[in-house]
Amino acid sequence: MLCAQLKRTLLVSTPRSLTGAGLSRRKFGSNTPGIQMPLVPVLRPTLWALAATATILIGCATYDVRRDIQAAKRRGLFRNETINSYDDLEEASRHRGRVRNAGVHSSPSSKWFPSGQIETVLADYTDAEKFTLGAVALNIGLVGASSLAPGAFMQHFSHIPLFSPNYTLLTASFGHSGLFHAAINAFALLQFAPKVAQSSIFQGNGSHFAAFYLSTGIFSWLGHHLATTLPSRTYRFSRFGPGLGASGVVMAMVGAWGTLYPEGEIGIMFLPGSYSARDMLTAMVLFETFGLFIGIPYIRFAHGAHLAGLAAGTAYVYFDGKKHIWNPTRRSVFYLMKRLKMV
């Protein structure tokens, strides 16, 4: 079906007469006379991305508030199990995100089962770190699953700006072209995500970190989608091809980490020495921008997704997303739950 759509798109009209035209001397990547590039949809994917990120944010905040309420009631912190205000709930649960689950151990009867063993291994990890490990495991697992049905995998876990449904803006962050691709992104995630998760922005809160991870994945692939409409030399042809991978999320983690620790040192595989986070972020922005508008021979990166991920991660930390987005969402969700008598 995808091939049929691509063929129909490429069968565009050609000039009626080429008499005296001769060989084209237009620069590489310029528009061919008489052939019009098919238009990439802009409004619907953008609206879907905004709606999806809002849904993810509200859903994660609802789950987080619900967990805090249940934990507070189990500890008997409120009389008659009634929580009067959101500030009272915050006071009772302010340490939950920072405290590791060191006291949580599997029961003797379950330690021989896989679930009990996994619980024991992950007992000393925060919820955010558990989410990171789960995302990495899912990414690698999907590489194996893709060999069973490669056509269906590419249809649902890659994003083609011209053809793909909007939900692939999310699912493309979990698809990878092969084990090496997934391993590189997994290695980068495990280097940066735990440090970002333990920062003052997230404090180990798994729900908050999950919302950030999924939202930056959507915005990074939306950035790739919109970048194919720009007057670039070669990148606009990416509208015809599939894009997939967690590199946009990785870039968001790098941007967040670099903003949190601008004087931190970072090393890059295959390059000697280490560099400050501030200098590395500047170099990455220049590299990705050059690749987007000019193009780099033999390198086919999703430069639009990388730039969008860097921007999303940097902006969330720089403008204190916890204070201006996450906490207000939790407060609104709490009072909505209270109005619906769910508290």
N, C-alpha and C positions, 0 to 999 in steps of 0.2 A: 504493500500500500504506500509505504514511504517512497519507494522508487518511482511508482507511478505518479505521485504528486510532484516529485522532482522533475520528471520528464515533462509533465504538462507545464511546469513553470519555465523550463528552459526553452520550450518551443515558442519563442516570441517572434514577432515579425521582423523581417530583414529589409533593407533598403530595396526599392524597386529597381534602381539602376546603380551599377557600380562602374559605369563607363568612365575611364580616365582617372579612376580613383588611385590606382597603383598601390604599392605597399604602404601601409600605415606607418607614419613616423612618430606617432604619439608615444609618450613615455609609458613605461611599464606600470600597469595598475590603473591607467586612465580608462574612461568609458569608451567602449567601442562604438563608432558611429552607427546609428540605426537600432541599437540594442539598448533597451531600457531595463535597468535593474529592477526586479520585483520589489515592491514596497514591504518593509518589515512593519508588522503591527506594533503600535506604541501604546495607545491608550488602555486597551484591555489588559495587557500584561502588567502595566504599571498599577492600575487599579487593583488587579488581583494580588500583586505583591504587597500593596499597602493593607488590603483586607486580610491577607494571610498572616502577615507579621502582627497585626493587631489581634487576630484570633489566637495566635501562638502566645503572645504576651499575656493576654487575659486568661487563657487556659492555664499557663504556667503559674501565674499569680494566684489564681483560684486554688490550684493544687497546693501551693505553698502556704496560703492562708489556712486552708483546711487542715494541713498537717500541723501547723502551729497551734490551732485551736484544740485539736485532739491531744497533742502533747501537753498543753497547759492543763487541760481537764484531767488527764491521767495523773498529773502531779498534784492535783487538788489545789491549784493556785487561785481559784475563784470560788466564791461562795455560791451555792446553789447552781454551780456550773454555768453562771451567767457572766458574759464578758460585756461590759458596758460600752467600752470605746476601743478604737483601734490602738490608741496610745497604750492602753493597758496590755493589749496583746503584744505590742512591740516590746514593752518592758519585760514581759515574761519570756519572750523568745529571742531576745537580742543576741544571745550567745549560741544559738543553735547552729548558725551557719559557720561559726569559727571552730566549734568543738568537734574534734574527730570522734568517731564512734568506737573509741578504745574499749569501752565497757561492753560492747555488743559481741557476744560469742554464740556460736551455734550450740544447740543443746546436744548432750551426749548421744541421744537417740537418732539425731539427724546428721551427725558428723561424717557418717559413712556414705551418705547420699551425695550426688554431685552438687545439689543446691546448698547443702550444708557445708561442703568443702569450699565452694565459691564464697559463701558468706564469711567463712573463717579467713580466707585469703584477703578479702576486701574489707575486713573489719576496721583496719586502720586508715582507710581512705575516706575523704570527704565525699559528699554526694556529687559535687562538681567533678571530682577526679573519677568517680565511678561512671559518670556520664561520658567523660572523655574516653575512658577505656571501652565503654559500650559502643560508642560511635566508631572507634578504630576497629573493633571486632566486626561491626556491621559492614564497614567499608571493605575489609578484607574478605569477609564471608560472601559478599555479593560478587566479588571477582570469581570465586568458585562457582557460584550459582549462575553466572552469566554464560558459562560454557554449556550449560544444559539447554538454554533457550536464548541464544545471542540476539536474535531478531527482536524478541519481546523485551529483552534487557535494554537494548539500545532505544527502543521506542519509549520506555517508561523511565529510564535512568540516564538519559542524555537530553540536551536541549538544542534544538535547531530553531533559530529565530523565525524562520519563515513558516515552519510547519507544526512544531511541537505544541501540545496543549500547555496551558499556563502552569499546571501543577509540576511540570518538569523543572521549573525554576527552583523548586525545593528538592526534588528527588535527584537532580543532576549532581548535587553535592555528595551523594552517597555512591555514585557510579564511578568506576575507573576503567581505563582502557586495558589494564593488565596488572599483574602482581607487582611489578617494579613501580608502576605509577602509584598504586595504593601504598606500597611500602615507603616511598619517599614522603608522601603526604602524612602517613602515620608517624614516621620518625619526626617530622617537623611539628606535628600536633603535640606529640609527647614531650617535645622540648619546650614549647611555649605555653600550651594550654594550662598545665598545672600551675605555673607561675602566675598567670593571669587569674586563674580561679581562686588562688589564695590571697589575691590582692585585696585592698580595702574596698574595691568596687563590688566584688562578688562574695568575699569572705567564705568561700567554700559552699555557697548556697547552690545546690544542684538545679533547682527550678529556675533561678535567675540566669545561671550559666547556660542552661538548655535553651532558654528563650534567646539569649545572645547568639549562641551557636547557630540555631536554626534561622534566625532572622538575618544574620550576616550571610548565611548561605544563599538565601533568597535574593538579598540585595546585590550580592556579587554576581550572580548569574543574570539578574536584571541589568546590571551594569554592562555585562558582555552583550546582552540582547540589544540594548540601546546604542552601544558603541558601534555596532555594525551599520548604523544609519549615518555615522559621521563621514565627512569627506576625507577618508583615509586613503592611503595608497593601495594597500592590499587587504586591510582588516575587514573592509566591507564585504569581501567575498566569504567571510566566515558565516554570513547569514545562511549559506547553503549547507554548511557542515555541522555535525554534532559536536557539542561541547559537554564535557563531564569532568568531575573530579572535585575534591575538597580543597583545592588550592586557594579558592576565594576565601574560605573560612580560615585557612592557614594564614593568609595575608591579614585578615582581620585580627587574628591573635598576635601577629607580629606588630601590627599597628598599635594595638592596645598595650602590648608589652613595651614597645618603644616609647610610648607616651607616659607610661607609668614609671619607667626607669630609663630616662634619656641618656644617662651616663653609663648605662650598662654596656658590657662588652659582648659582642656576638661574632661567632665564626661561621664561615660558609664552607660547605664541602667543596673540595677541589681548589680552594683558594687559600693561600698561606696567610697566617696572622689572624688578628681579630680587629674588629672595628667597633666604634661607639654606636649605640643604637640610633642616635640623632643622624650621624653621617650615613649609616646604612639605610635608614628610611629615605633620606634625600636621594641617595644613589638609586634606590629601588623605584622611586617615583619617576626619576629621569629615565631610567631604563625602560620601564613599562610605558611611559608616554611616548618615547621614541619608537618602541615596537608597535604601539597602537597606530600612530599616524604615518610613520615612515616604513616600518617593517624591518625585520632583521633576517638576513638570509639563513635558511636552514633551521630557523627556530619558529615554531608555531605554538606560541603560548596564548592563553586566553588573557591577553593584556587588559581588556576591559573588565573582566572579572577580578583580576588582581588589583587594579586601581580602585575599583568599587569596594573590594574587601578592605584594603588599606584605609580608605576614607571612612568606612563604617566603623571599623575598630578604633581608629584614632579619634573620631568624633565622639564616640560613646564614652570614652574615658575622659577626653579633654573637657567635654561639657557635663561630666558627672551624670551619666545615665542612671545611676542608682538613685540619686537625689531627685532628678527631674522626670524620670520615666518609670522606673521600677517601683519605688516607694509610693508615688501617687496612684499607680495602678493597683497596688495591693490595698491601699486605703479605700479606693472606690469599690473594689471587689468585696472588701469586708462589710462595708455598709450596705451594699446590695444584698449580700448574703443575710445580713441582719434584718433587712426589710422583708426578705422572703422567708424569715424565720428559720434559716438554716444554721444560725449560730445560737 
